[in-house]
Amino acid sequence: MANVSRRKFLKNTTAAGASVLLTGTRASGKILGANDRLRIAVAGLNGRGQSHLSGWLGQDNVEIAYLIDPDQKVLAAAMNGLQGRLKDDFKAKGIADVREALEDKNLDAISVATPNHWHSLITIWAAQAGKHVYVEKPMSHDVGEGRIAVEAQKKYGVVIQHGTQSRSDAKIAGLHEAIQSGQFGPLKISYGYCCKQRDSIGFKPISDPPENLDWNLWRGPAAIDEFHGNYVHYNWHWFWKTGNGDLNNQGTHQLDIARWALDKELTHPVRAMAIGGRFAWNDQGETPNTMMGIAEYPNGQQVFFNVRNVDYKGYERQVENEYYFEDGGKIVRGLYYPTGSSEGEKLNIKPGKVTPGGNWAAFITACREGKPELANGNVHDAHYGCVLGHLMNNSYRLGEKVPFNSKAGRFGDNKEAAEHFLKLHELMRDGVGVPEDGAEYTVGPWLTFDPETETHTGDFAKEANQLLKDPNRSGFEIPTVDQV
């Protein structure tokens, strides 16, 4: 694809009020009949990208039209693998630049499994081009670009589904419907865990990028200049300009579930804070491997979140959610514990409302019917869940170092927060062996947030508002609301 064509694409899609040619109406995206073949491009071909390929190949009458990756070796391997699976039905074109696929008027949708810093920009570009979008979590790398993705969906009417597969789980949907109906009494705390064993990433020196990697395209909107080997192809998660740490990596699933259980009318929290650190590893990574985050909503409901990645003898993997109620009852590991009871009761919950067939089928259904509301995990849910994590992360990023001890948390009179933090602290002290003499926590400030304007107010507002939107590289800027 010629460079002039890419420039033309950018000019057309970022100009204020730009029109796009859609097969349906300008506000509805491309609508397909049940028998129409749906053509999808998959962007990002490592890890989750392979899961996307398998997911789409498992659906009826879906064609993989493009495979997209800036790494020639990764692209070639994916092309060979797909050709081996499809044999004579193989039709995909392998390309490095997503804009080439988006210029194809016969492309219906794009499936985004790139690094986080690309998620929103591809989503926005695709919406402007009239393409439906399945985008991996987190949909946004920061608060500001998430809002633009919401506005793009609103303007162009395309389907946007978030890669939070739990949104397709009727059992979880049913549990949350029961909680919101008051079956267990008022919900006080919705708690998520992202505790997966990980290891140090060590140090990789600054170097020239490998010849097989288009470094310009890999960086895209991320304002980074120098290459090192820890960026490709997974450890970018642990650097702020490309990733969001495990809180908004694996944790996006559990954050979304935690927020899903809150009262339905809620959007964003009104304040948030976090405490944690990157302990034991002594490596190049920037994001915390240990964190407790807290967010409070206008009605008093709270979300707690726990990240614990450092391995130790007896490590307990926890990728799950808990629910704590005003009367002292709780739901832990699928059992309900009434107030004062140590005996858990099996939950008897009716399945909730989801678009059936699982996450891949739900997206296809929504595309075929031209109904964004049928997406399991729509653009609004994606935005609210991602912002919850971004605010916790931003508090951590503005934190100060304090001695590593059980009193490091600044929770005021929130005794539940102090109790859960103490459990985390004891695991790090006694399990990991972090010494109380010499080690430090990073303690973030309480950041006040206005859900209507999506900006910070009060103490630390100036510093926190600077973190709401990352700077972007020239040619890969996230458009403003009036440019969408």
Secondary structure, 3 states (H helix, E strand, C coil): CCHHHHHHHHHHHHCCCCCCCCCCCCCCCCCCCCCCCEEEEEECCCCHHHHHHHHHHCCCCEEEEEEECCEHHHHHHHHHHHHHHHHHHCCCEEECCHHHHHCCCCCCEEEECCCHHHHHHHHHHHHHCCCEEEECCCCCCCHHHHHHHHHHHHHHCCCEEECCHHHHCHHHHHHHHHHHCCCCCCEEEEEEEEECCECCCCCCCEECCCCCECHHHHHCCECCCCEECCCCCCHHHHCCCCCCCHHHCCHHHHHHHHHHCCCCCCCCCCEEEEEEECCCCCCCCCCCCEEEEEEECCCCCEEEEEEECECCCCCCCEEEEEEEECCCCEEECCEEECCCCCCCEECCCCCCCCCCCHHHHHHHHHHHHCCHHHCCCCHHHHHHHHHHHHHHHHHHHCCEEEECCCCCCCCCCCHHHHHHHHHHHHHHHHHHCCCCCCCEEEECCCEEEECCCCEEECCCHHHHHHCCCCCECCCCCCCCHHHC
